[in-house]
């Protein structure tokens, strides 16, 4: 005889089925969706063109001693092969370098601040790639992938210390672990390059491997091509030359050169008194001072340049008395001003910075000045300078946006447009004296002023600035006196930490009414 279950047991069984069945269905749906997604991704990745570059075998593997945060006088700061961060692209190992960065926010009078290290990798692709990053020494509690505008949310496996994500857009991607700048990974995911014709007699070719070359001096019409997988310890320069190009996916490294100590800068990319120069795609690491300098030069294109500069006065891209320059699609991380325009001789005009990622460990992100008439010329001016579509990943020290006139020039028609700040931390260390988001200031400075008279700042446009996270920093607008004013400033669409700023008081602006006029915020 078959016994029927008691009514209460039947009810419990039915409830259990009703509870468990939807959960099983959800799990199956997720699994099927994942399989479908993986299948689709697999098909997409099959059609992807991918170029990986093996680093020089002569580079040393980084050891614990090499990772100490200390002065360059107390440890080896050579560019090395990183072994504590592994990167795979579509399942293939991607070579990772260990380079130097600087997390100190305090000026070092002996020019030897403490240096740290961070991993860097690069590859070329066209299509879609899967990126796997494994960091055995880091517990993955929180991961941010910048630019955050891509909305990349990695899959994280805490047991294997691995994160996985997909990209289809060539760009620079920075992976930050546990909300700390320490050991952030910079990934330069580049488009497939078009190499120059190596049989052309004007092409100077440097192939893969490690090279020690003090200074490569270019002549008219020459092309220097540094191939992917190459590391060149040295500098590249041109003086009074025309129609020269530096290109390629290789690295220029300054780690074998001692810090400049205020007297001996060895500038990796230096082009003075030139016309029609092109710098494209190369990476520069560990410069002993500032990185890219062009002085008294007309017609320049800087595209795809990647900079990580850790040492004192390590400005990124410094244009001094230049005219008709376009700087675009670059990555600039520095321990001094990231992007800067100055007057050392003739007037600066018609310079545009477009679509650039910045990480400013020290000083200003986008700076016009302080030196606006270093050559003490009559009728000195800086005009028609544009910064647009700029992403500031981090700013830890002084202003994000700044126009500083410390001489007698007229600085006018300066535009800052579409500026996004992912992490505003101005005022750290000795930057507390200038913790501003925006700083427009006419001043006399014992370090930077060359002329006795003061100048003007006028016709400044600041449009669509958005601070996503960090501090709600103040801003400043201040002239020198009632004759030397900051005037005609228009600020529109300013948003700080989600709050639309409609007036100067809400935006915490410090304004000197006696030395300013015609200021608008809307």
C-alpha positions, 0 to 999 in steps of 0.5 A: 500500500502506498502511503500519501505524504501528510498534508504539512509535508506536501506543503513544505515540499511545494514551498521548497520547489517554489523557492528553489526553482526560480533560483536554479533558473536564475543561475542557469540563465546567468550561466547561459548568458555568460557562455553566450557572451564568452562565445561572442567575445571569443568570435570577436577576439578571433578577428582581432589584430594583436601585436605584443612586444617582448621587452629586452632580455637584458633588463633585470627582474625587479626584486623587493630591494628595488621596490623600496620607496627611497631616494635615487641615491639609495637604490637602483632606479633602472628601468626593470622587468616587472614580475609582481604584476602579470598581464595577459592579452587574449590569453598571451603574456604581455611584457610589463616594465617597472618604472619610477614614480613619485608619491611625495608631495613636498619639494626636495631641496637636495633634488633627491625625493623618495621614488617609488615604482609602478608597472607599465605595459603596452600593446597594439590592437584592432578589434576587441581584447580580453585583459587579465591582470594578476597581482599576487601581492595585492588583496583585491578589495576594490578596483577602478579602471580609468577612464571611468567614462568607459564604465569598465567593471572588471570581474574579480577573482579574489582567490587568484588575485586576478581581474579581467575586463574587455576593451575595444577602444585604443586608449590609455587604461589605468588600473588603481587597486584599493583606492591607492595610487601605489602600484597603479598599472598603466596600460597603453593599448595602442592602434596598430602602427603604420611604420615608415619605409625602413629603406628610406635613406632619411629613416634612422631605425632603432630595433628591439633591444636595449640601447645606450645612446647619449644623444641622437641629433636629427637633421632636416627631413630625418625620421627617427623610428624607435620600434616596439620592444626597444629601450633607448637610454639617451636623448633625442634632439634637433636645433634649427632643423625642419621637417623632422619626426620621432615616432614608433612604439619604443621607449626612451629612458633616462634612468641611467642618468643622475638627477639634474640637481638644478644644473644638468638637465638631459632632456629626452625630447628637445627641439629648439628653433625648429619648424615643422616637427612631429613627435608620435607615439613614443614613450618616455620614462625616468627623465632626469628633469623635464621631458619634452621641450620646444623653444622658439619653434613653429608648427609642431605636432605631438600625438600619442606621446606617453610620459611618466616623469618622477624626478624634480622639475619633471614637467611633461610637455613644455612649450616655450615661445612656440607657435602653431602647435597641436598636442593631442591623444597623449598621456602625461604623468609628472612630478611638475607641471604636466602641460605648460606654456611659457615665454622665454623669447618670442611670443607664444600663440595658437597652441592647442592641447586636445584629448589628453590624460593627465596624472599630476603628482606635483605642481599644476596640471594645465599651466600658462606661466609663470614665466611670461616674458623671460626674454624681457621682450617689448610687447610680450604676449601669450595668446590663443591657447586652448586646453580641451577634452582633458581628463585629469586622473589625479591631481595631488598638489597645486591647481588643475587649471592655472594662468600665472603671469609673473612678468609683464606680458599680456596673457589673453584668449585662453580657453579651458573646455571639457575638463574632467577631474576623476580625483581632486586632491589638491593641497597635499604636502606643500601644495597647501598654499595653493590648493585651488581647482582654478587659479588666475593670478598676476604676481611677482615671484622671486623664483620666476619673475624676470621683469620689474613691471606686471602684466595683464590676464584677460579674456579667459573662458572656462567651460564644462569643468566636472570634478567627479571625486575627491575634495571640494577645492576652492578657486582664486582670481586675483590681479596685481593692482588696479592697473594690472588686472584679471578681466573678462573671465567667463566660467560656465557649466562648473560642477564639483562633486555632483553639485552645479556651481551657479555663483562664486560663493558656492564655488568657494572662489577667492576674488580680489575685487580691486584687481579684477573686473567683468567676471561671470559664472553661470 
